[in-house]
Amino acid sequence: MDMSLVIGMGAMLLVIGAFTGVLAGLLGVGGGIVLVPAFFYAFQALGYDSPQLMQMCLGTSLATIIVTSARSVLAHHKKGAVEWSILRGWAPGIAIGAVAGFFIASSLRSTALQMIFGILAICVGLYMALGKMHWRLGDAMPRGLFRVLTSPVIGFLSVLMGIGGGSFGVPTMTLFSVPIHRAVATAAGFGVIIAVPSVIGFMTVDMAVSPPFSLGAVNLPAFGLIVAMTMITAPWGAALAHRLDPKPLKRVFGVFLILVALNMLRKALGW
């Protein structure tokens, strides 16, 4: 094993984890939206490019979400911010969608997953850049057929992007009049429900090419280093959020995310 490569990978992952933690604390965005493209470029630069590269990025990102989302939902629960009735009602559908997302993701080549990530990340970026807090579709979270149809979509799309519940769950809840702080708290619970079944699946994927110390499509050093760094730096981002107005920063990040997504689409198309 080339130790210089291992050290290089470790250093790169520490930087990625630190950056992700600050952004998560500052903007309230889930780490996966940053981690997946960061893992993609890092693993590619280290020579681990393959038709299964995106599966490794998705699986490892979702593994970190298990820890960070569980920690987040417990912290929010202590403040009484989690809407447990919403979480219980939406959890079964989200879990079903997550399992379906894993089966689709495990069967696709990296280029197809890059394109899916790019298209969905552009949608998320546009919402972050242009969305208004006063937009509403209803006065309460829907039940019945709407919930049956929508909850699996949240889980399904989240796994295809390697992200937790924030990017799709928070907009869904705020559009139906759930206060933003309670939506963020509840979406952390969505993240656990999305990540646990999908990561179990990703651990069983047979990878032809993978970085050292990988279990299926989950790289264990990346998982450990990212979790450790985000726990250190997320409070720094949260402290910055109290000093700065996060709204314009969120719009800037939305534009940045669109540019990252467009670059991933460019690579997928071979341009």
Backbone torsions as a table, in degrees:
resi	resn	phi	psi	omega
1	MET	NA	132.2	-180.0
2	ASP	-77.6	106.9	-176.1
3	MET	-65.4	-32.2	179.5
4	SER	-64.2	-35.1	178.0
5	LEU	-68.3	-41.9	178.7
6	VAL	-62.9	-44.1	179.5
7	ILE	-64.3	-41.5	178.1
8	GLY	-61.9	-41.9	179.4
9	MET	-64.3	-42.7	179.8
10	GLY	-61.7	-45.0	-180.0
11	ALA	-62.7	-42.2	-179.7
12	MET	-63.9	-40.7	-178.6
13	LEU	-69.0	-35.2	177.3
14	LEU	-63.1	-41.7	178.5
15	VAL	-65.0	-44.3	179.4
16	ILE	-60.9	-44.8	-179.8
17	GLY	-62.7	-42.0	180.0
18	ALA	-63.5	-45.7	-179.8
19	PHE	-63.0	-43.2	-179.4
20	THR	-63.4	-43.9	180.0
21	GLY	-61.5	-44.3	179.3
22	VAL	-62.1	-46.1	-179.8
23	LEU	-62.8	-41.8	-179.8
24	ALA	-62.0	-44.5	179.6
25	GLY	-70.0	-36.7	-175.8
26	LEU	-76.2	-44.0	-171.8
27	LEU	-108.2	-11.0	-177.6
28	GLY	73.1	19.0	178.8
29	VAL	-88.8	150.9	176.6
30	GLY	-70.6	148.6	-177.6
31	GLY	-65.0	-30.4	-175.0
32	GLY	-59.9	-33.5	-178.3
33	ILE	-64.9	-23.4	175.6
34	VAL	-95.8	-40.1	-172.6
35	LEU	-65.7	-41.3	-174.9
36	VAL	-60.5	-53.8	176.9
37	PRO	-64.4	-33.4	178.6
38	ALA	-65.2	-45.3	175.7
39	PHE	-60.3	-41.7	-177.6
40	PHE	-58.5	-50.7	-178.3
41	TYR	-70.0	-36.2	-179.3
42	ALA	-67.4	-51.1	-179.0
43	PHE	-64.7	-35.8	178.3
44	GLN	-65.8	-43.7	-179.9
45	ALA	-64.4	-29.8	-179.5
46	LEU	-84.9	1.3	174.2
47	GLY	93.5	18.9	-178.3
48	TYR	-107.0	28.8	177.4
49	ASP	-68.7	137.2	179.5
50	SER	-165.4	168.9	176.1
51	PRO	-63.8	-9.6	179.5
52	GLN	-110.5	11.7	-174.5
53	LEU	-57.6	-44.4	-178.2
54	MET	-65.4	-30.8	176.0
55	GLN	-62.2	-40.9	176.1
56	MET	-62.2	-41.4	-179.9
57	CYS	-66.0	-44.0	-179.7
58	LEU	-65.5	-48.3	-177.6
59	GLY	-61.9	-42.4	-178.7
60	THR	-70.7	-40.5	177.1
61	SER	-60.6	-46.8	-179.6
62	LEU	-64.5	-33.1	177.5
63	ALA	-62.7	-41.2	178.1
64	THR	-65.6	-31.6	-177.3
65	ILE	-67.2	-30.7	177.4
66	ILE	-55.7	-48.0	-176.1
67	VAL	-73.3	-49.8	-174.2
68	THR	-67.9	-37.9	179.8
69	SER	-71.0	-40.2	178.6
70	ALA	-62.1	-43.8	178.7
71	ARG	-63.2	-40.3	-177.9
72	SER	-68.0	-44.1	-176.7
73	VAL	-68.1	-33.2	176.6
74	LEU	-67.3	-40.7	178.9
75	ALA	-65.3	-41.6	179.1
76	HIS	-68.6	-34.6	179.5
77	HIS	-62.8	-38.2	178.8
78	LYS	-62.2	-27.2	178.1
79	LYS	-92.2	1.6	178.7
80	GLY	71.4	26.2	-173.5
81	ALA	-96.8	-10.1	-175.5
82	VAL	-84.3	128.5	175.5
83	GLU	-86.7	88.0	-174.5
84	TRP	-65.6	-29.1	178.8
85	SER	-65.5	-39.3	176.1
86	ILE	-66.6	-44.3	-177.8
87	LEU	-61.6	-44.3	179.7
88	ARG	-65.4	-40.7	-176.9
89	GLY	-70.8	-34.6	-176.0
90	TRP	-94.1	-16.5	-174.7
91	ALA	-58.5	-48.0	-177.1
92	PRO	-58.3	-45.5	179.9
93	GLY	-65.3	-40.9	179.0
94	ILE	-62.4	-42.7	179.3
95	ALA	-63.0	-42.9	178.3
96	ILE	-61.4	-44.2	178.3
97	GLY	-63.2	-37.7	179.5
98	ALA	-64.4	-42.5	178.2
99	VAL	-63.5	-43.8	177.6
100	ALA	-62.2	-39.6	178.2
101	GLY	-61.0	-40.0	178.0
102	PHE	-62.1	-46.3	-177.5
103	PHE	-62.3	-38.3	177.0
104	ILE	-69.1	-46.6	-178.2
105	ALA	-61.7	-38.4	-177.7
106	SER	-71.5	-16.5	-178.0
107	SER	-98.9	-7.8	-176.8
108	LEU	-98.2	153.0	174.9
109	ARG	-79.4	163.1	-176.2
110	SER	-57.6	-40.1	-177.4
111	THR	-63.3	-39.9	178.1
112	ALA	-64.8	-41.5	179.0
113	LEU	-68.2	-34.8	174.7
114	GLN	-60.2	-44.4	-179.2
115	MET	-65.2	-42.1	178.5
116	ILE	-62.4	-47.0	178.9
117	PHE	-59.0	-46.8	-177.5
118	GLY	-59.1	-46.5	-178.4
119	ILE	-65.0	-46.3	-179.1
120	LEU	-68.7	-36.4	179.4
121	ALA	-66.8	-33.4	175.1
122	ILE	-63.1	-42.0	178.1
123	CYS	-61.6	-45.2	178.8
124	VAL	-63.6	-43.7	179.8
125	GLY	-61.8	-41.0	178.5
126	LEU	-64.2	-40.1	178.7
127	TYR	-65.3	-41.1	179.3
128	MET	-66.2	-38.2	-176.1
129	ALA	-78.9	-33.6	-171.4
130	LEU	-116.8	-14.8	-174.9
131	GLY	-64.3	148.4	179.0
132	LYS	-115.0	138.6	-178.0
133	MET	-65.0	-22.5	-176.8
134	HIS	-86.8	-3.4	178.8
135	TRP	-62.9	134.2	-179.9
136	ARG	-141.1	142.4	172.5
137	LEU	-109.7	-15.6	-179.2
138	GLY	-172.3	170.7	-177.6
139	ASP	-92.8	-9.9	-179.6
140	ALA	-153.4	155.2	178.8
141	MET	-60.6	130.9	-177.1
142	PRO	-71.1	156.0	175.4
143	ARG	-123.8	-164.2	174.8
144	GLY	62.6	-139.5	-172.6
145	LEU	-62.9	-38.8	-179.0
146	PHE	-60.0	-45.8	179.7
147	ARG	-65.9	-40.5	179.9
148	VAL	-60.2	-38.1	-177.7
149	LEU	-83.5	-35.8	-172.9
150	THR	-82.2	-39.6	-174.9
151	SER	-60.8	-41.8	176.8
152	PRO	-66.0	-30.2	179.3
153	VAL	-64.1	-40.4	178.4
154	ILE	-60.3	-47.9	179.4
155	GLY	-64.9	-42.3	-177.2
156	PHE	-63.2	-52.6	-177.9
157	LEU	-66.8	-35.1	-179.8
158	SER	-63.4	-41.8	178.7
159	VAL	-67.8	-39.3	178.7
160	LEU	-63.9	-21.9	177.1
161	MET	-101.2	-10.2	-177.9
162	GLY	71.6	32.4	-175.7
163	ILE	-120.8	168.6	177.9
164	GLY	-86.2	-150.4	-173.3
165	GLY	-90.5	-6.0	-171.8
166	GLY	-69.1	-46.0	-171.0
167	SER	-65.0	-33.3	177.8
168	PHE	-106.8	-32.7	-177.4
169	GLY	-71.0	-44.0	-177.8
170	VAL	-64.2	-49.1	176.9
171	PRO	-59.2	-40.1	179.6
172	THR	-59.6	-46.5	-177.7
173	MET	-69.7	-42.3	-179.2
174	THR	-67.2	-33.3	177.3
175	LEU	-64.9	-21.6	177.5
176	PHE	-109.9	34.3	166.4
177	SER	71.1	17.4	171.3
178	VAL	-79.0	125.9	179.4
179	PRO	-54.4	145.1	-171.0
180	ILE	-57.6	-41.6	-177.3
181	HIS	-67.3	-33.3	177.9
182	ARG	-76.9	-31.9	176.4
183	ALA	-65.9	-43.4	178.6
184	VAL	-63.1	-43.3	-179.5
185	ALA	-63.5	-43.8	-178.0
186	THR	-71.4	-36.7	178.8
187	ALA	-63.5	-26.9	175.1
188	ALA	-61.5	-36.9	175.3
189	GLY	-66.4	-38.3	174.5
190	PHE	-55.8	-40.5	-177.0
191	GLY	-59.2	-42.0	178.7
192	VAL	-63.6	-44.4	-178.3
193	ILE	-64.4	-35.6	178.2
194	ILE	-71.4	-44.8	-168.7
195	ALA	-77.6	-40.2	-173.3
196	VAL	-59.1	-56.4	-178.0
197	PRO	-66.4	-35.3	-177.7
198	SER	-70.8	-37.5	179.1
199	VAL	-66.8	-39.0	175.6
200	ILE	-56.5	-42.0	177.7
201	GLY	-65.9	-46.6	-177.9
202	PHE	-62.6	-29.1	178.2
203	MET	-66.8	-18.8	-178.8
204	THR	-94.3	-4.5	-177.0
205	VAL	-70.3	134.2	179.0
206	ASP	-86.8	106.9	-176.3
207	MET	-95.2	130.2	177.4
208	ALA	-75.6	-37.9	-179.9
209	VAL	-132.4	128.8	179.1
210	SER	-154.0	153.7	176.2
211	PRO	-63.9	163.6	-179.9
212	PRO	-58.1	148.6	175.3
213	PHE	60.7	48.2	176.9
214	SER	-104.9	143.3	174.2
215	LEU	-113.0	101.0	-172.1
216	GLY	61.9	-126.4	179.6
217	ALA	-98.7	27.2	176.8
218	VAL	-122.2	117.7	178.2
219	ASN	-88.8	115.6	-172.3
220	LEU	-68.2	-41.9	176.9
221	PRO	-61.7	-40.7	178.9
222	ALA	-63.0	-43.6	177.9
223	PHE	-57.4	-51.2	-176.6
224	GLY	-64.7	-45.4	-177.2
225	LEU	-68.1	-40.7	-179.3
226	ILE	-65.4	-45.8	180.0
227	VAL	-60.3	-44.7	-179.3
228	ALA	-61.8	-45.5	-176.8
229	MET	-70.6	-39.7	-179.2
230	THR	-66.3	-34.0	177.7
231	MET	-66.3	-30.5	178.4
232	ILE	-77.0	-44.9	-169.3
233	THR	-93.8	-18.9	178.7
234	ALA	-59.1	-41.7	176.0
235	PRO	-61.2	-30.2	176.6
236	TRP	-64.7	-43.7	178.2
237	GLY	-63.7	-39.8	178.6
238	ALA	-63.8	-38.3	177.9
239	ALA	-65.9	-39.4	177.1
240	LEU	-63.8	-35.9	-178.2
241	ALA	-61.7	-29.4	179.2
242	HIS	-77.2	-20.2	-180.0
243	ARG	-95.8	-25.9	-176.5
244	LEU	-114.8	158.8	173.8
245	ASP	-84.9	111.5	-174.5
246	PRO	-73.3	-14.4	-175.8
247	LYS	-61.8	-53.1	177.7
248	PRO	-64.8	-32.7	178.1
249	LEU	-65.0	-37.7	178.6
250	LYS	-65.0	-37.0	178.0
251	ARG	-67.2	-41.2	177.3
252	VAL	-62.4	-42.5	178.9
253	PHE	-64.9	-35.7	176.7
254	GLY	-59.0	-43.8	177.5
255	VAL	-64.5	-43.8	178.1
256	PHE	-59.1	-42.6	-179.8
257	LEU	-63.9	-39.7	177.9
258	ILE	-61.8	-41.3	179.7
259	LEU	-65.7	-41.2	176.9
260	VAL	-62.0	-43.8	-179.6
261	ALA	-63.6	-41.8	179.0
262	LEU	-64.1	-37.7	177.8
263	ASN	-66.4	-37.3	177.8
264	MET	-67.3	-38.7	175.7
265	LEU	-63.1	-40.8	178.3
266	ARG	-59.7	-44.2	179.5
267	LYS	-65.6	-40.4	-179.5
268	ALA	-63.0	-34.4	-179.4
269	LEU	-85.4	-4.2	177.5
270	GLY	75.6	24.1	-179.9
271	TRP	-88.6	NA	NA
